[in-house]
Structures are given as C-alpha cells and as structure tokens.
Amino acid sequence: MERRHDIDWLRIIAILLVLYFHAAMLFAAESGWHIKNAEQSNLWLEFNFWLSRFRMPLLFFVSGYGTFLALRKRSPWQYVKERNNRLMVPLLFAMFVVVPPQIYFERQFNGANYSSIFSFYPKVLEFIPYPAGNFSWHHMWFVLYLFVYSVVCLPLFLYIRSEKGKALATSLVAAMGNFKIALIMLPTILIGGFWAFWNPDTHDLVNDLPWHFYWCSFFVAGYLVGAVPSLWDTVELHRRKLLGLAILCITIINFFRWNKIEPWDIEGINPAWEYLGTCILAADAWLWLLAASGYAKRYLNKHHPIIDYANRAIYPFYILHQTVIIAIGYYVIQVQESILAKYLFVSTLSLIGSLVIYEYLIRPFRIARFLFGVKEIKADNTQPQT
C-alpha cells in the first residue's frame, strides 16, 4: 500500500492543535483547568470551543487508521505487544515522572507551600487518585483509552481484515451510494446526541461509559476507512461541501450559545429539540474532521523531509506538552501583561521547550525512546502509529 503522507500530517497537526488548546486553557473564560490566569477571555473560550469539536475525534480517527496499517503485517499477539510497549509503558512512566509536576504546580497555585517538587513527590507515592490525592494520568487518558480500544476492538478488526469481513464492509459501503459518509457519521451522532453529551466526560476510565462509545466510534471509523479506501475518495471529492456544512453547523451552534437559548437549557421545551441540538454537536465533530481529512488527502499527500523527524517526535511531544505548558504558565500568569502576550509566550516557549527536551533528552537515548514510545526505525516503510 502506498504511504499516506496526509495521515502523517493530520496526526502532526492534530497534536500541535492540542498544545495550542491547552495553552489557551490558561486564559479561557468559563473553563476550569489546573491553573488559571486572573484575567480571562471569552475569545479564547470560543477558540477552544471550536477546537474541542474535533481535536480529540481527529486523534482517535487517525489512530484507528494507524491500527489498520499496524494489523496488516502483524499477528494479533504482535499487535497487542506493540500496543503495550508504545502505549502502556509511556503511560506508566508519565504517571510517575511527567504528570506529577503538573499536580505540584496546581497545588502551589492553590496555596500549598511545598519547598520544592522533591518535597511534594512523596505525596504522589501515596497513590491517592486525583483530585483528592496526587496520583493521576491527566492528559494521558487518551493513551490509556486508546490501548483499551485497541484490545477490545481487536476481534472486530480481525474480522474486517478477513476476506469475508472485508467483502461485507465493501458491499455495505457500496450499497450506501452517495450516502456512504453517513455510514461512519451515524453511530457517532446517535451515541453523542442521545447519550454521551448528556453525561459528563470523566476521563477516569471506569465511570466514562457513554464517552467510551463516543470516542471509540471515531477509532473504529478510522479503521473502516482504511479497510475500504473508497470512503477516502468520497471524503476528498466532497471536501468543499463538508467544510461548508461544518461552518454552517458551528454557526447554528454558536447562534444558540451566544443568545443563551441552547435547547438543553430551556425549561419545558420539547425533548426532540434538545436531542436535535446535541445531534448537531456530534455531526459538527465529524464534519470538521472529514473536511480536514479531505483537504489533507488532496493537498498534503506528499513527502516532506520534516515528516520523518516529526513522526518520531510528535508522540513524546504529546506526552510532554501539558507539563511544559503548566510549568511555564505557572510563572507567566503571575506577571502583568496582556492575555495575548502571555498566550503567545506560553504557547511558543512550550512548543520550543517540548522539542528541546525531545531532541536532547529523549532522541539520543534508547531507554528514553522506549519510555516515551518512540518507534525504532526499521527497514520497512510501515506508517508510524500512536
């Protein structure tokens, strides 16, 4: 199979967007986070609301496609072993090394008086779950969920990989005709509109069942798109319409938000209108995701020297970025400057800082690469996965 450079770019861009999203959380109004600037901005709130429609769905979708590629040349056992090494090992390492500084700065921000992070660290080893305690996976919830979905969905993926399963999936997509995109959108719309969006997302694994089905729908769809390439062609062909519909959806959503007439907050309204509103939210996630995928396939499916470096750096970058943002942000929010100046400083320095840590503390050392899930270069041209 020809290498899909647009998938590389989508993965890189999606994780970069996560950095700019988390940097904005310091300043976004109405959004609780680990530390917050005293002055907050509704414009950063709107920026993050827009990004939150599709940033995580895009990561799960791309990871689903990566799973399709990974299973082409691996047995089920080889696949699970690789997933464990690249997901669970970095997760455990992050919980003991990368995440604790985030909690330390949050405790300091909220009035604790630890002399240093070394005096705080014994609190981590009490293993009391956050927020009551100081042991957590924080932003690494994505990695944990991805591992769970990779294992749970393996029987389904193996069936789709079989001749019978692939023929069934191809026939089903062909039978949908011009509505084949609806095949991957509909499950998410039903799950999100009638279940997930009516429950808080906890990221605690155990009490997050509606959101497991929501996130997993993007993951499975990514695998399905890999198994049935005609879906990619349809997305590319209709990319302009998808973008137009995405803009229309977010405009409708924001009209209700800005005028404080969101259907689910109006007493006595017909429940059908409430569910219509949440279904539009779920549809909007897919429309932005598919529009981005269509344009990427059209214009970014080409090799660039930076891809080879970025593909290996982007996963450690994801693991590091939030800790770097909070460490820098803790000091920046204490100075008197405009929100824009602070945001640009935090986001830029966090970008540079995360890359510097990767370049000088991770990339040169095999053990560090293993702990951060960096895939070792092999002779084959398998697409890097996360």
N, C-alpha and C positions, 0 to 999 in steps of 0.2 A: 504494500500500500504506500502510495506517495506521501511523503511527510507533509503535514498540515501546519505550516508556519503561522497561519492565522490563529490557530488554537494556542500556540506558544504566546502570541501577542495578547490574546484575550486573557490568558492566565496572568501574564505580567501586569497588564493594565488593571485587572480586577484587584490584585493585591496592592498595587500602588494607590488605587482609589480607597482601599481600606485605611491606608496611612492618612490620607487627607481627611477621611471621615473621622477617624479617631482624634486627629489634631483639632478638628472643628468642635468635637465634643467638649473641649475645654471652655468654649465660648457660646455654644448653642443654648438659647433660652428654652425653658420647659423640658430640658433633658437632663436627668440625673446622671452623674458619672463619678468616677473615683475622686477626682479633684476638679474644681470649677473656678474660673475667673470671676472676680466680684462683679464686673460689668459683663452682661451677656447680650447676645444679638439674636434678633428674630430672623435676620437674613441667613446667619449660619444655621439656624434651625431649619429654614427652608432648604438650604443646600443639603443638609444631612437627611432631611425627609425624602428628598428626591433620590439621593444615593441609596438610601435604605430600601427603596423599592426593588432594587435589582443587584446590589453588590454581592450579597451572600448567595442568592439564587444563581448568579453567574458562576461563582466559585464551585458550587455543588454541581452545576451543569457541566462545566469544563472537567471537573474531576470524574464525572460519570463517563464522559468521552474518553478520558485517560484510562479508566478501568477497562473499557472496550479494547483499547490498544494493548494494555498490560496482559489481558487474558488470551490474546491471540497466540502468544508464544510461551505460555506458562501453564503448568498443571495447576489444579486448584490448590494443592499444598504449597507449591512455589509462590503462588499469588498471595496466599494468606501470610506466609513467612515474610514476603517482601512488604506487605502492608504493615505487619507488626514492626519490622525494623524501621520503616520510614514514617510511621505514624505514632505507635505506642512508645517507642524509645524516646523520640523527641518530646512527646507529651510528658512522660515521667521526668525527664531531665528538666523541662521547663517548669514543672510544678515545684521542683526543689531549688532551681537556680535562677530561672528567668522571671518567673512570676513574683516571688517574694519581694523584690524591690518595689514593685507596683503597690503592694499592700503596705509596705513600710512607708512610702511617701504619702499614701492615703491616710494612714494613721497619724503621721506627723501633721498633715494638713488639718486633720480634725482635732488636733490638740494634744496628741501624745507627745511624750518628751523623751524618746529614746536617744541615747548619746550617739549611737551610730547604728547602721544596719546590722552590725555584728551583735549588738546587744538585743536587737529585735529578733534575730533569726531563731533563737530557742523557742519563740512563740510559734513559729512555723512547725517545728517538730513536735508540738503538742497534738497536731493532726486534727484540730477542731475546724470543721468546714466553715469557710467564709459564707456570709458576712459576720457571723457570731465569732468565729475564730479567724485564723490567718493562713489556712491551707486551702488552695484553690487552683483551678486550671484557667480561670479568667478567659482571655480571648482564645485560648487553646481548645475551647469547647468545640470549635469547628473541626479540629483534628480528631478529637475523640468521636464525634458524631460520624465523621467520615469513615473511621475504622469500623464502627458498628454497622453502618450501612453497607460497607464493602463486604462484610462477613454475612450479614443477614440476607442480602440480596444475591449472594453468590449462586444459590441454586437456580434462581430466575435467570441470571446472566448466562449460566452454563446451558440452560435450555435454549435461550435465544441464540447462543453460539452454535448449537447443533443444527444440522441440516433441516430437520423438521421445524425447529423453532424459528430459524431464520426465514424459512419459506412462509411460515404463518405470519410473522411480523411484516414481511414484504408484501404479502397478499392483503393484509389488513390495511397497511398504508396506501396501497394502490386502490383499494376499494373506497377509500375516503375521497378520492379525486381531488378537487380543488380545495377540499376542507381538511386535507391531511395535517395541516398545522394544528387544527383543533384537537387532533388525537393526543398530542403531547400537552396542550394547554388545559384541556377539560378536567383531568383529575386534580390539578393544582387549584383551579378555580372552585371546584366543588369542596375540596378539603379546606382551602383558605377561607372561602366565602361563608361556609356553613359550620366550620369547626374551629380551625386554628386561630383566626382573627378574633374569635370570641373568648380566647383564653390567653393569659399572659405567657410569653416565652421565658422559661426559667433558666435554660442552659445548664440545668443540673443533672441531665440525663434521665433521671428516674421519673420526675414529675413534668415531663415535657411531651407527652404522647401526641397531642394534636400537631405540634410543631415537628415532631419526628416524621410524620406522614407528609407534612408540607415540604420540608427540606428534601426528604427522600424522593419526592415526586420529580424534583429537578435533577437529582442524581440519576434516577432510573431513565429519565428522558434523555440525558446526555449519552447514556449507554445505547439507548434505542436509536438515536440519531447516528451514532457510529455504525450500528449494525445495518441500518437502512439509509445509505448515502443519499437517496432521492429526496429525503427530508431536508438535507443541507441545500440541495439545489433549489427547492421550493422557497426556503428562507432567503436565499440570495436573490432569487427572482423577485420576491415581493418585499424587499428590504425597505423601499420607499413607503409603501403602504403601511408596513409595520411601524416605521418611525412616525408617520403621520398619526396613526391610531394611538401610539404611545403618548404623543404630545396631547392629543385630544383627551385621553384618559386622565393624565395628570392635571390638565386644565379643569376638567369636571371635578376631580377630587379636591383640588385647591379652591375652586369656587365654593364648595360646601364648607371646607375647612375655614377659609378666610371670612366667611359670612356666618360662622358658628351655627350652621344648620346641617351638621353631619347627621345622617338618618339614625344612626345608632344612639345618638344623644338626645333625640326628640321624644318626649313622652307621648304616648298614645298613638304613635304613627303605626301604620300598617307594617307588620313584620316583613312583608315582601319587599318593601323599600329598604329596610335595614339590610336584608340579605343581598339585595341588588348592589348596595353600596360596597359591601365587603367583597362581593364577587368582582366588582370593578377594580378594587385594590389588588386582588390576586391576578386579574388579567393584565393589569398595568405592569406588574413584575415581568411577566412573560413577554410583553410587547417590547419593553426596553431591552430585555435580554436577547430576543430574537433579532431585533433591529441591529443591535451591536454585532451579533454573530453574522448577519447577512452582509453588513458593510465590511466586517473584518475579512470574510471569505472573498469578497470582491476586490478589496484593495490591500490587504495585509498578508495575503498568502504568498509571501516571498521571503527569501532568506536575507538576513542582515547580520553582520558579524556580532552585533551586540546580543543577539538571541542566544548564542552559545554560552556566553557569560551569564546573562540574566536568568536563563533556565535553571542554572545551578544555584544562583544567588537568591532567587526570589523566595524560596521556602524558608531558609534561615532568616531572610529579611522579614517575612511574616511573623516568625517566632519572636524576633527581637523588637519589632517596631513599636508595640504598645508600651513596653517597658522603657524604651528610649524616649518616647513622647512624654510619659508621665514624669520621668526623671528630669527632663529639660523643662517641661511645663510647670513643675512644682516651683521652680525658681522664677520663671518668666512671669507667671501670673501675679507675682508679688511686686513687680515694678510698675511704674506709672507710664504706660504707653497706650496707644490706640489698639483696639482689638485687632484691626487689620495687620498692624506692625507685629503684634505678638503672634498672630496666626502664621504669618509668613516666616517669622523667625523660627518658631517651634517646628513647623512642617519641614522647612528646608534643612534645619540642623538635624532633625530626626532622620530625614532621608540620608543625609551625608553620614551621620553617626552610625546608622544601621549598616550601611555599605562598608564603612571603615572597619567595623567590628568583623564583618564577614571576611573582608579582604585580608586582614592581618591576624585575626584570632581563630578563624574557622577554616577558611580555604586552604591554608598551608598544612593543616594537621589532620591526619586520617581519623583519629579518635574524635576530634571536634566535628568533622564532616559526618561521622556516623551518628553522633549525638544530636546533630541538627538535621538529620535525614537527607543529607546531600547524596544524590545518586552518583555512584562512581561511573566514570566514563568507560564504556565497553565498545567493542568493535562494531556491534550492530547499531542501527540507527533508530532504535526504539524511542518514541516520544517521551520525554521526561514526565513523570506523573506526580501528583500530590493527592 
